[in-house]
């Protein structure tokens, strides 16, 4: 009887452990993947994707920046094929306005620091404080505030309705996606029946890929780049055989001009140094360190060529020397959301990525946040270095701010930890001797982007 009870108890513990691990994995997926998609009520996540991808409502970073490419197709669609059947055009315009209402109500709100508001949790705050917290003055500011406020108020009944039937699960959304795909295929086939075979193939390919992207990509924008290319090809193929006179000719030239201007502006943006936050930010069109490294420029101070070490030093002061120390041995490295694995030798063997601190939080919980014990555990496993991204908290778009909390827990762990020594960082703080590189201070002058600790 005792053996049976013990086995049963062991099985219960195993089940609990398994459930905990499953919950942790689900939370990690929610933090890492769903941030591209958004945390709105389903199916709003799908409907707001074109707007979110265009204005970076979910992920605010240049590597997902596509400008107006997706939204620019909306007015073009409104102009295609509805001159003879204006009723269809009116229906699509109404649906487009509804889509804009849903998107702006769930997008980035114009406040002091462009923060996003959860409709459910912060509804009272929004109604009472939105106009007070928004910096007003210019006429455009007032117009934008009015639009956002109207969108927000009009959207709330829609959100309450969807919460009753869909919530945060796809059992309602997926059947609708499949239904819209079949309906879209039927309408597109009917619309393109008399068009060239090339136009039909490109149009159907764009629709199929868009459907697969919505179902499988979780809103990650670079998985859907092919849609943009296919839409460009579709428009070019659609108009290429038509008469080159009048409005068609004007449309072709206008469209091509817009694309060329956009590509030129994007290229300039990508090679500029506006993301390097220092005194030269935005001054030069070209990012000087990269250009020097690519052309093998000679440094006037020492007469030597601009090397990879110089390049790293320009972007991450102090990192180069720390990397030399890390690469002298084969000790394990614990990386938290950094891009430095590329610089570490044998990184496939000695580096562990815990990008959102999922495992580290488990270790902290297991040892009751005892920073000395946790460090000894890491050392026992063979870890000697910890690399951390100081801007990791910015990726957190979850309503519960779980990543931010884990980041705070890590910083509390690192603060005055006798088992750790800070060997490199680009954060600038005000210390006893003035401005210096450091991590913890009452006055931080420059947030920095990284910190490297060595386990003693």
Residue, then its C-alpha position, 0 to 999 in steps of 0.5 A: x500500500x505504501x509503495x503504491x502511494x509513493x508511486x502515485x505521489x511520484x506520478x503526481x509530482x511528475x505531472x505537476x512538473x510536466x505541467x509547469x514546464x508546459x506552462x513555461x514553454x507557452x509563456x516563452x512562446x507568448x513572449x517571443x513569438x506573439x509580440x510580432x502578432x500582437x496581444x489583441x483579442x482574436x481575430x483582431x490580431x489578423x485584421x490589424x496586421x497590415x496596419x501593425x506591420x506598416x507603422x510598427x505597432x507591435x515591434x518598434x525596430x528598423x529590421x521590421x520596417x517596411x514603410x507604407x508598402x502594405x497600406x499602399x495597396x489598399x487604395x489601389x485595390x479600391x480603384x481596380x475594377x469598380x468603375x462599372x460596379x460601384x456597389x462593390x467599391x462602396x462595400x469594400x470602402x466601408x470594410x476598409x474604414x472598419x479595418x482602419x478603425x480596428x487597427x488604430x484603436x489597437x495601434x500605437x497611441x500618441x503619448x509622451x513616449x509612444x506607449x501602447x494601452x491595453x483596452x481592457x486593463x486601462x480603459x478607465x485611465x484612457x478615458x480620464x487621462x488620454x487628452x491630459x497625457x498627450x502633448x497638444x498644440x499643433x493642429x495635426x496633433x489635435x486631429x490625430x488625438x481626436x481620431x485615436x479617441x474616436x477609434x478607441x470609443x467606437x471599437x470597445x463594443x466590437x471588442x466586447x462582442x468578440x471576447x464572448x465568441x473568440x477570446x484568445x483562442x483560434x478555434x473560431x479564427x481558423x475556420x473563418x480564415x479558411x472560409x475567407x481564403x475559399x471565398x477570396x479564391x472564388x472571387x479572385x478566380x471570377x474577377x481574373x477569368x478573362x485576364x492573362x494566365x500570368x496575371x491569374x497565376x501571380x494573383x492566386x500565388x499571392x493569395x495562397x502565400x498570404x493565407x499560409x503567412x496568416x496561419x503559420x507565421x504568427x505575424x513575423x513580417x519577414x516571412x511575408x515579404x514575398x507577398x509584397x513582391x507578388x503584389x508588385x508583380x501582379x500590378x505590373x502584369x495587370x496593367x502591362x497589356x492594357x492601353x498606354x494612354x490616359x489614366x492607365x499610363x498616368x497610373x503606371x508612371x506614378x506607381x513606378x515613381x513611388x516605388x523608385x522613391x521608396x526604394x531610394x529612401x529605404x536604401x539611404x535609411x539602411x546605410x545611415x547611422x541614425x541608429x547609433x546613438x551618440x553625438x554624431x547620430x544623424x549627422x552623416x548619411x553613411x555609417x562611418x565605421x562600417x565604411x572605413x572597415x569595408x574600404x580598408x581605410x587608414x587611421x590617421x592617428x596610427x597609420x594602420x588599417x581600420x580593423x574588425x576590432x576598431x569596428x567593434x570598439x566603435x559600436x560597443x566600447x570595451x567589448x573587444x577586450x572582453x571578447x579577447x578574454x572570453x576567447x582565450x579559453x573554452x569556458x561556457x558562456x551564458x548569453x541573454x538576448x545579445x548578438x555577441x555569439x557571432x564573435x565567440x569562438x566555438x559558440x556552437x559548443x560553449x554558448x547557451x542562449x537564454x534570450x528571454x531569461x526563461x531558464x534563468x528565472x527557473x533557477x532563481x525560483x528554485x534557489x529562492x533568489x539567493x544570488x550567491x547560490x545561483x552563481x555557484x550553480x552556474x559555475x558548477x555547470x561550467x559557466x564563467x561569463x554572462x552576457x546580457x542585453x541591457x535593452x532586453x526589457x524593450x522587447x516585452x509587449x505582453x500585457x502582463x510585462x513578464x519579460x520586464x519582470x524577469x529582466x528586473x529579477x536578473x538585474x537584482x541578482x547582478x546588483x552587488x553580487x559578490x560572486x560576479x565582476x563586471x568586466x565590460x559595459x557601454x553604459x555611462x553613469x555618474x560616479x564618484x570621479x565623474x562620468x564612467x562606464x558602469x552598471x548601477x548608479x543613481x544617475x545613468x547618463x547613457x543607457x548602453x546596450x550590453x554588460x558582461x560579467x565574469x563569474x569569480 
